[in-house]
Amino acid sequence: PKWSRQGRGMFPTMACRSALALLAMRHAAALVVCGVDVPHAKLSAASRALDGVAWPQSFPFGAEDLTPDWKGNDQMFYLMPKLVQHAGEQSRECLTRLYECTLPPSGTGEVLDLCSSWTSHYPKEWRAKRCVALGLNALELGLNPSKTEWLVQDLNRNPKLPFAKESFDCVTNSLSVDYLTSPLEVFSEMHRVLRPGGLACMAFTNRCFPTKVVPVWTRPFTEAHHASIVGSYFRFSEGEWEVGVADVSPDGWTGQRDPMVVVIGRKV
């Protein structure tokens, strides 16, 4: 390669140009996911996880892949409120910015937050016409500032959602998709209750309760693998989806910050 001298160092001109081009692509590409502009999304292995994927004929995961080490009653596991955060501050801010792009305008729309808790990570001043927080702990759900109503339901025991067909404009799941033991049933229900064109946003980071996460999530424990797992949930559930991945992780090296990846499905 051609080299140029700058100051005391020798720098490869072609390498510098390539690095700058990659940096520009990282911040300028992958900004539209399922028709949604996501200005802070970036190119990564996770965002490309579903590109050109060759799906098998049938759902690739069995009971052994979706049965956690702790097999007890989830409502007992979450009996005591867990009023803690499950991702770093920067990652949570990035998720909130993603929701600014995907939620209906404040004061309008109907939203369902699955596996909800005392926070949905929605924008602080945002309010929906209707926002249902569905989760496992009544006290946590009661403290959720975004909800207009709440409901206690264990989706691993009863994945059937108690809502009419085409009731919601958006369904979210913030940091709990890795705990679903009946994901195809839950994703089929999401498709049923969403209106045509509605969005389902499944967000995850690299934190979890090790005994509660489904085993396939740990083999291997990478964001790209996790995105492909969630992509398969969309692919093999009932109903047709347009699916994409938004990597909205904060800048910095892995280990310095928590990642934040959102697999988005738009109901076709």
C-alpha positions, 0 to 999 in steps of 0.5 A: 500500500501507499504510505504517507508521512505525518509528523513522526509516524508513518500511516498507510493512506489506503488503510486510513481511507478504509478506516474512515469509510468504515467509520462513516458507514457505521454511523450513516448506514443501517438507519432504516429498520422495517421502515423506521428511521433510527438515526443512532443505529449502526452497522455491526455483526448483530445488525447484519445477523439476519442478512441473507439467512438461510432458515431451516424448514422447521423451528430449530429449537426444542424443549431442551433449548428453551427450558431454563435451569430454574424450572419453578413458578416464575411468579414465585421467582418474581414474588419480591419486587426487583426495583433495579435496572437491568442495563447500564445507563447509556444503554437504557438511554439508547433504548429510550431513543429507539422507542422515540422512533417506534412508538406512536406520537405522544397522546395517541396510539395503543401500546402493549409492553410485555414482560413489563416492570416498574419501567418500560424505558419509554421517553419520560414525557411520552404518554399513549392513549392506552398503554398496557403493562403486562408482567409478573409483579403487581407492585412493579407494574403499579409503579410504571409511569407509562402505563394506563393499565396493568395486568399480571400474567405469566407468559411462560404458563399462559402465552395467550394474550387477553386482547382482541385481534388488532388492538395495538399499534406497537408491542414492546419487550424490554430486556426479557425476550431471553426468558420466554419458554414458549416464544412461538406462541407469544410471537404468534399472539403479538401478531394477532393483537397488532394492527397491520403495519404495527411494530413489535420491538424486542430489546436485549442486552448482555445481562440476564438471570443465568438460571432463568435464561433459556439455554440456547441464549448462551450458546454462544453468548453474543449479540449476533447469535441473540439477534438470530434467535429472536429473528427465528421467533418471528420467522417461525411464529404464525403470521407474516412479518418484515424483520430487521435488527437495530444495533443502538448500542452506545459507543465504546468497546465491549466491556466498557458498556452494555450493548443494546440491540432491538429486533423489530418486526413489522406486521405485514 
